[in-house]
Structure formats: structure tokens, C-alpha cells
Amino acid sequence: MRVLLVIDPVRDVFVRDVAIAAKNGLETSGHDVDVVDLVAERFPPVMSAADRRAYFTDDPLVCPQAAASAALVRSADGLVFVYPTTLSTVTPGIKGWIERTLVPGVAFTIGDQTGAKRGMSNIRRLVGIATYDDHHWDVLRHGDNGRRLIQRNVRFCGGLRTRSNWIAMYDAERATDDERSAFLERVERGVGKL
Amino acid sequence: MVAAHPCADSYVTAARERVMTGLSASGHDSILIDLYATAYDPHLPLPISDADALQTATSLVLVHPTWWTSQPAILLAWLDQATASGLPGVSVLASVTTLGGSRFANFLGGESGLRVVNRAVRPRCVQRPPHRRLAFYGMDRSTADERAAFLDRVERRIGTLVR
């Protein structure tokens, strides 16, 4: 399986370790991995006026970085997101990547009368790996908007048989070194099997 | 008031103007932070002028389109930075937003934008301000009359929502 790993290791060294563990896990189990590191690439998260004006045209990818990401999405069989939860949802970096890369013609198509139609049926597996500063109970109570975005809204663009999985570390802020290394191991072992 | 739309000729920008008109007509002073016009950069710290405006603000009004069920990335980044201070002066949060799909489609989609403010921004504010929202559902299939009616409603109502 060809897997695209989208990571946003903002403000957090640990999230970078998680991303490395995910990459290692995928490669060990024989998958081809492409990585989009939003911090290292300085991927612009902000939809510009040029992006917006091109959005509903036949050629919506005016930014070369978004176009490169979109090409990776089109050739991928699996999509994996790694991020620290921010304001109960994905990081602004991941949100910006979704807004600017998963445009009409890549993730979905817009008919005249029918509304949006799924367009990413090549993606057979969707995985989210997220860290949360809150306790699991608080995340359940407040709602997990990042998970909802990926497992519901992005998932909708996949094929009917696209499966999705979630690997979460709750209470990450207060985690001990042992808990952190246990989580890294869980990611490395778990992600390849998915 | 914080506005987030890249295009000056957009419907959201028109709504922003009507918010300004409605606020001044009902006797409120408003400061506009246009994230695109001021070229807000999420990679830099919060601009000092924004922090100053937040110190004196009693209400925070967000005017934005809804993309992928929630606020644009630029606004999410700004909210994350701006609410770190706890916004001690703010006693009302208000949103004026447009949504492409119908109310039912957005219900199925999960309404993340509404939840982000209610359940993540609001708990960060010292006063736990109420969130009041003027939302235009079904933008994609709306008629010119409906769009004009929503702008009128925004202008008429916004003054009564803020404090």
C-alpha cells in the first residue's frame, strides 16, 4: 500500500517522535511512505485570495506546494494524519492543508444540482494519530472535532469501503516518559497492521 | 470584530460591512481585525495591535465562511493565540457565518465550527461568555433574495447580540 503521512509537529517535539514511529512502523510492514511535514516544508496554511478565486474553476491548485500534495493524495492508497489537538480540533496547519489540498477535483467533485460527490475512492484506509492535552473523559464530554473532521468529513470523500482507524494519546501533557515511550511503541506496532 | 475571508468582493465581506453598520447604528464602538488585510501570519506571535484591541473589547464577533465544517485555518490559528490570555474583558462571543450546505447536511457533517467555539474557545474565556450565532445555511443553493435578507437580518440583529 502507498501511504501518505501528513504531519504537523508544531510546538511539540513529542509529536515529531510519534510521526517518526508511524513512518518506521509503516515501512517495517512493507508499505511505501510519502511524508508531508507541514512544519519542515513551511506549508502555507492560509487559503489565499488566488486559491479562493481558483477554487471552483477547473484548475484549483494554483499553489505549487498544494499541487504537489494533491499529486501525492491521488497516488496514495492510505492517508495518515499526525497532529497535537488544538482547540478541540486538528491544528490550523492540518486544517489549512485540508482546505488547500483536498479541493474540488482531488477529494470531491461538485455537480450542478447534486452537491458534492466523493472523489477519493483510491484512499482505502484513513488513520488519525492524535495527542490530547485533556483527559479522555474530557475529550468525550467536549467533543472531538479533529476526529470528526477526519473520520466523518474527510472519510466521506473516500470510497464506500474506505476504513478508518484512530490512535489517540490522552492526557499527553501530564504523561510520564514511560507512558510516552509506550505510546510510541503502540503507534509503531499498530499503524503497520492497519 | 474579527473577519476572515480572502476576497474583498465576497459575501462574507459584505456581511462584515453590515455588522459594522449594525454595531455603530446601535451605539457600539467596534474595532475591526481583518486577518487577511493585516496579513496575519500564524507562524508569528499575535500582533501587539490585536492584543491591545482584545484588552478593551467586551464582545468578540467572528465573521467567517465555514470551510470543511469549521472556521478557516487562519481564524483557528488566530483564536488559538488570542484566547491564550483568557480574554478577561469579553462577556459575549458572537459568530456570523455562511455554510454551503443545508441545516440538515451540516447536522450530519457534525457542526464542528459551532462546537469549536462552544466547547473549546468558550471554556478558555474567563467569563464563560455565551455564544450567539447568526448563520446562513444553504448558501450554495440560495437565491439573491435570501442572501439580501440574511444581510438585513445581520445588520438588524447584531446590535442586540453584543454587549
HADDOCK unambig.tbl for C-alpha pairs under 7 A between the chains (distance, minus, plus):
assign (segid A and resid 45 and name CA) (segid B and resid 73 and name CA) 6.46 0.50 0.50
assign (segid A and resid 46 and name CA) (segid B and resid 73 and name CA) 6.27 0.50 0.50
assign (segid A and resid 46 and name CA) (segid B and resid 74 and name CA) 5.56 0.50 0.50
assign (segid A and resid 48 and name CA) (segid B and resid 6 and name CA) 5.86 0.50 0.50
assign (segid A and resid 49 and name CA) (segid B and resid 6 and name CA) 4.70 0.50 0.50
assign (segid A and resid 49 and name CA) (segid B and resid 7 and name CA) 5.48 0.50 0.50
assign (segid A and resid 87 and name CA) (segid B and resid 80 and name CA) 6.49 0.50 0.50
assign (segid A and resid 87 and name CA) (segid B and resid 116 and name CA) 6.56 0.50 0.50
assign (segid A and resid 87 and name CA) (segid B and resid 120 and name CA) 5.16 0.50 0.50
assign (segid A and resid 87 and name CA) (segid B and resid 121 and name CA) 6.80 0.50 0.50
assign (segid A and resid 88 and name CA) (segid B and resid 116 and name CA) 6.42 0.50 0.50
assign (segid A and resid 88 and name CA) (segid B and resid 120 and name CA) 5.81 0.50 0.50
assign (segid A and resid 92 and name CA) (segid B and resid 73 and name CA) 4.78 0.50 0.50
assign (segid A and resid 92 and name CA) (segid B and resid 74 and name CA) 6.96 0.50 0.50
assign (segid A and resid 92 and name CA) (segid B and resid 76 and name CA) 5.82 0.50 0.50
assign (segid A and resid 92 and name CA) (segid B and resid 77 and name CA) 5.33 0.50 0.50
assign (segid A and resid 95 and name CA) (segid B and resid 73 and name CA) 5.46 0.50 0.50
assign (segid A and resid 96 and name CA) (segid B and resid 73 and name CA) 4.99 0.50 0.50
assign (segid A and resid 142 and name CA) (segid B and resid 119 and name CA) 5.62 0.50 0.50
assign (segid A and resid 145 and name CA) (segid B and resid 112 and name CA) 5.63 0.50 0.50
assign (segid A and resid 148 and name CA) (segid B and resid 110 and name CA) 6.94 0.50 0.50
assign (segid A and resid 152 and name CA) (segid B and resid 109 and name CA) 6.96 0.50 0.50
assign (segid A and resid 153 and name CA) (segid B and resid 109 and name CA) 6.35 0.50 0.50
